[in-house]
Amino acid sequence: MNVVWGFLITVGVSAVTITAMLLVRRRAPEGSYFSDGDRASGVFGVLATGFSVLLGFIIFLAFTSYDQSRAGAEDEALVLTQQVETAQFFAGAVGAELTGELICYGRSVVYEEWERMEDGTLGDAINPWGVELFRTLQSIEPETASEESAYDKWLEQTSSREAGRLDRVHGAVGVIPSPLWIVLFFISAVIFVYMLFFADRGERAVTQAVLMGSVTAVITMMLLLLNFLDNPFHTDVGGLRPVAMERSLRIIDEAMVAADIEVRIPCDEEGNAN
């Protein structure tokens, strides 16, 4: 959800609740429907505190998932670059083959997996180039000490890359279960109804509008923020983008040119197999 839509939703919801408050105010008694304003304010404080504590906890949970996805994407991209370097220690055409497949893996992440994460259709799908890398690795029989060291290092880096990918994909499915959303919207509705009982014909209309509008705007913005953190993969402001992997692919290209390494890349620019 982009900033414009968030602003429009907040304005729209606030307009509805303010209208409801002003309509109730027409028939409300002076001093509001509560005979004891202090007691009513105390009850409202309990409602608001309970809502804010629950919302704060859920936002912390969603932000943790958001940050985990971001960090996972960066770790995955970093390890990919390191594996390209490790691949150069394998003799013959195997190193070049692994390098080409790693580049295709990165391109697939940028142009295919990221789009599917935004659409919520990635699910448990694996990266096909991860499978190709595994098959190529099976054909390697280390003969020298450097190859054996590179082989062990490759296995370690593969585990780190896969762990980074799992962290990245984790945020694509959302971490907030439906019951929590139901509870949040239910409490929001309770607060709205409770606010209507503060309608006071003796108060100015502007004061009553600000009273209802400020509460509504804050709750709406917090719920929108929660939705943003629960769905971090999008093209709008603050959305997670494949910046780290794109940077790694550029670094790999520059390094290969600087080291005069020629590799046949078995895929197109978007990571689709040739």
C-alpha positions as CSV (number, residue, x, y, z in Angstrom):
1,M,0.0,0.0,0.0
2,N,1.5,3.3,-1.0
3,V,1.6,6.6,0.9
4,V,-1.2,8.2,-1.1
5,W,-3.6,5.3,-0.5
6,G,-2.7,5.2,3.2
7,F,-3.5,8.9,3.4
8,L,-6.8,8.5,1.6
9,I,-7.8,5.6,3.7
10,T,-7.0,7.5,6.9
11,V,-8.9,10.6,5.7
12,G,-11.9,8.5,4.6
13,V,-12.1,6.5,7.9
14,S,-11.7,9.7,9.9
15,A,-14.4,11.4,7.9
16,V,-16.8,8.5,8.6
17,T,-16.2,8.5,12.3
18,I,-16.3,12.3,12.6
19,T,-19.6,12.3,10.8
20,A,-21.0,9.7,13.1
21,M,-19.9,11.7,16.1
22,L,-21.5,14.9,14.9
23,L,-24.8,13.1,14.1
24,V,-24.8,11.5,17.6
25,R,-24.0,14.9,19.1
26,R,-27.2,16.4,17.8
27,R,-29.3,14.4,20.3
28,A,-26.6,14.0,23.0
29,P,-27.2,15.7,26.4
30,E,-24.9,18.4,27.6
31,G,-21.9,16.9,29.4
32,S,-22.0,13.7,27.2
33,Y,-23.9,10.5,28.0
34,F,-21.7,9.8,31.0
35,S,-22.8,11.3,34.3
36,D,-19.3,10.7,35.7
37,G,-16.7,11.9,33.2
38,D,-13.7,10.8,35.4
39,R,-15.0,7.3,35.6
40,A,-15.6,7.1,31.9
41,S,-12.2,8.5,31.1
42,G,-10.7,5.8,33.4
43,V,-12.5,3.1,31.5
44,F,-11.4,4.6,28.2
45,G,-7.8,4.6,29.5
46,V,-8.0,0.9,30.1
47,L,-9.4,0.2,26.6
48,A,-6.7,2.4,25.0
49,T,-3.9,0.9,27.1
50,G,-4.9,-2.6,26.3
51,F,-5.2,-1.8,22.6
52,S,-1.8,0.0,22.5
53,V,0.0,-2.7,24.4
54,L,-1.3,-5.4,22.1
55,L,-0.7,-3.4,19.0
56,G,2.8,-2.5,20.1
57,F,3.6,-6.2,20.7
58,I,2.3,-7.1,17.2
59,I,4.2,-4.3,15.5
60,F,7.4,-5.5,17.2
61,L,6.7,-9.0,15.9
62,A,6.0,-7.7,12.4
63,F,9.1,-5.5,12.4
64,T,11.2,-8.4,13.5
65,S,10.0,-10.4,10.5
66,Y,10.5,-7.4,8.2
67,D,14.1,-7.0,9.4
68,Q,14.8,-10.7,9.2
69,S,13.7,-10.7,5.6
70,R,15.9,-7.7,4.8
71,A,18.9,-9.2,6.6
72,G,18.3,-12.6,4.9
73,A,18.3,-11.0,1.4
74,E,21.6,-9.2,2.2
75,D,23.2,-12.3,3.6
76,E,22.1,-14.3,0.6
77,A,23.5,-11.8,-1.9
78,L,26.8,-11.5,0.0
79,V,27.3,-15.3,0.1
80,L,26.5,-15.5,-3.6
81,T,29.5,-13.2,-4.3
82,Q,31.7,-15.2,-2.0
83,Q,30.7,-18.5,-3.8
84,V,31.7,-17.0,-7.1
85,E,35.2,-16.5,-5.7
86,T,35.3,-20.0,-4.3
87,A,34.2,-21.5,-7.6
88,Q,37.4,-20.2,-9.3
89,F,39.4,-22.7,-7.2
90,F,37.8,-25.7,-9.0
91,A,39.8,-27.0,-11.9
92,G,38.7,-27.3,-15.5
93,A,35.3,-26.2,-16.7
94,V,33.5,-26.9,-13.5
95,G,34.5,-23.6,-11.9
96,A,33.2,-21.7,-14.9
97,E,30.0,-23.8,-14.9
98,L,29.3,-23.1,-11.2
99,T,30.0,-19.4,-11.8
100,G,27.5,-19.2,-14.6
101,E,24.9,-21.0,-12.5
102,L,25.5,-18.7,-9.6
103,I,24.9,-15.6,-11.8
104,C,21.6,-17.2,-13.1
105,Y,20.6,-17.9,-9.5
106,G,21.0,-14.2,-8.7
107,R,19.1,-13.1,-11.8
108,S,16.3,-15.5,-10.9
109,V,16.1,-14.0,-7.4
110,V,15.9,-10.5,-8.8
111,Y,13.5,-11.0,-11.7
112,E,11.4,-14.0,-10.8
113,E,11.4,-14.8,-7.1
114,W,11.0,-11.2,-6.1
115,E,7.9,-10.7,-8.3
116,R,6.4,-13.9,-6.9
117,M,7.0,-12.8,-3.3
118,E,5.3,-9.5,-4.1
119,D,2.3,-11.5,-5.5
120,G,2.4,-13.9,-2.6
121,T,2.7,-16.9,-5.0
122,L,6.3,-18.1,-4.2
123,G,5.1,-20.5,-1.4
124,D,7.6,-23.4,-0.9
125,A,9.0,-23.3,-4.4
126,I,12.8,-23.8,-4.7
127,N,15.1,-21.8,-6.9
128,P,15.8,-24.0,-9.9
129,W,19.4,-22.8,-10.2
130,G,20.0,-24.1,-6.7
131,V,19.2,-27.5,-8.0
132,E,21.6,-27.1,-10.9
133,L,24.3,-26.0,-8.6
134,F,23.8,-29.1,-6.5
135,R,24.0,-31.3,-9.6
136,T,27.1,-29.7,-10.8
137,L,28.7,-30.0,-7.4
138,Q,28.0,-33.8,-7.4
139,S,30.2,-34.2,-10.4
140,I,33.2,-32.8,-8.6
141,E,35.9,-35.1,-7.2
142,P,38.5,-32.9,-5.4
143,E,42.0,-34.0,-6.2
144,T,44.3,-31.3,-4.8
145,A,44.4,-29.7,-1.4
146,S,43.1,-26.4,-2.7
147,E,40.1,-28.2,-4.3
148,E,39.3,-30.0,-1.1
149,S,39.4,-26.8,0.8
150,A,37.3,-25.0,-1.8
151,Y,34.8,-28.0,-1.8
152,D,34.4,-27.8,2.0
153,K,34.1,-24.0,1.9
154,W,31.5,-24.3,-0.9
155,L,29.3,-26.6,1.2
156,E,29.5,-24.2,4.1
157,Q,28.6,-21.2,1.9
158,T,25.7,-23.1,0.3
159,S,24.2,-23.7,3.8
160,S,24.6,-19.9,4.6
161,R,23.0,-18.9,1.3
162,E,20.1,-21.3,1.8
163,A,19.6,-20.0,5.3
164,G,19.6,-16.4,4.0
165,R,17.0,-17.4,1.4
166,L,14.8,-18.9,4.0
167,D,14.9,-15.7,6.1
168,R,14.1,-13.7,3.0
169,V,11.2,-15.8,2.0
170,H,9.9,-16.0,5.5
171,G,8.5,-12.4,5.4
172,A,6.6,-13.0,2.1
173,V,3.8,-15.0,3.7
174,G,3.1,-12.7,6.6
175,V,3.5,-13.5,10.3
176,I,0.4,-12.1,11.8
177,P,-2.4,-14.7,12.1
178,S,-6.0,-13.9,11.2
179,P,-7.2,-14.1,14.9
180,L,-4.9,-11.2,15.8
181,W,-6.3,-9.1,13.0
182,I,-9.9,-9.9,14.1
183,V,-9.0,-8.9,17.7
184,L,-7.4,-5.6,16.6
185,F,-10.4,-4.6,14.5
186,F,-12.9,-5.7,17.2
187,I,-11.1,-3.5,19.8
188,S,-11.0,-0.7,17.3
189,A,-14.7,-0.9,16.8
190,V,-15.3,-1.0,20.6
191,I,-13.2,2.1,21.0
192,F,-15.1,3.8,18.3
193,V,-18.5,3.0,19.9
194,Y,-17.2,4.1,23.3
195,M,-16.1,7.4,21.8
196,L,-19.6,8.1,20.6
197,F,-20.8,8.2,24.2
198,F,-18.5,11.2,24.7
199,A,-20.7,13.2,22.3
200,D,-21.7,16.4,24.0
201,R,-24.2,18.9,22.6
202,G,-22.6,21.6,24.8
203,E,-19.2,21.2,23.2
204,R,-18.3,23.0,19.9
205,A,-18.6,20.8,16.8
206,V,-15.0,21.4,16.0
207,T,-13.9,20.1,19.4
208,Q,-16.0,17.0,19.0
209,A,-14.6,16.4,15.5
210,V,-11.0,16.7,16.7
211,L,-11.8,14.4,19.6
212,M,-13.0,11.6,17.3
213,G,-10.8,12.3,14.4
214,S,-7.5,12.3,16.3
215,V,-8.3,8.9,17.8
216,T,-9.4,7.4,14.5
217,A,-6.4,8.7,12.6
218,V,-3.9,7.3,15.1
219,I,-5.6,3.9,15.1
220,T,-6.0,3.7,11.4
221,M,-2.3,4.7,10.8
222,M,-1.1,2.1,13.2
223,L,-3.1,-0.6,11.5
224,L,-1.8,0.5,8.1
225,L,1.7,0.4,9.5
226,L,1.1,-3.1,10.8
227,N,-0.2,-4.1,7.4
228,F,2.9,-2.6,5.7
229,L,5.3,-4.5,8.0
230,D,3.4,-7.8,7.5
231,N,3.6,-7.4,3.7
232,P,7.2,-6.0,3.1
233,F,7.7,-7.0,-0.5
234,H,6.3,-4.2,-2.7
235,T,7.4,-1.3,-4.9
236,D,6.1,1.5,-2.7
237,V,8.0,3.6,-0.2
238,G,9.8,1.4,2.3
239,G,9.2,-1.9,0.5
240,L,11.9,-4.5,0.3
241,R,13.6,-4.5,-3.1
242,P,16.3,-6.8,-4.5
243,V,18.9,-4.1,-4.1
244,A,21.5,-6.3,-2.4
245,M,21.3,-9.0,-5.1
246,E,21.5,-6.5,-7.9
247,R,24.6,-5.0,-6.3
248,S,26.2,-8.4,-6.0
249,L,25.5,-9.1,-9.6
250,R,27.1,-5.9,-10.7
251,I,30.2,-6.6,-8.4
252,I,30.5,-10.1,-10.0
253,D,30.4,-8.7,-13.5
254,E,33.0,-6.1,-12.7
255,A,35.2,-8.6,-10.9
256,M,35.1,-11.0,-13.8
257,V,36.1,-8.3,-16.3
258,A,38.9,-7.2,-14.0
259,A,40.2,-10.8,-13.5
260,D,39.7,-11.6,-17.3
261,I,37.4,-14.5,-16.6
262,E,35.1,-15.6,-19.4
263,V,32.0,-17.6,-18.4
264,R,29.2,-19.0,-20.5
265,I,26.0,-18.0,-18.7
266,P,23.2,-20.6,-19.2
267,C,20.3,-18.2,-18.8
268,D,18.9,-14.9,-20.1
269,E,19.0,-11.6,-18.3
270,E,16.0,-12.6,-16.2
271,G,17.4,-15.9,-15.1
272,N,15.4,-18.1,-17.4
273,A,17.3,-21.1,-18.8
274,N,18.5,-20.8,-22.4
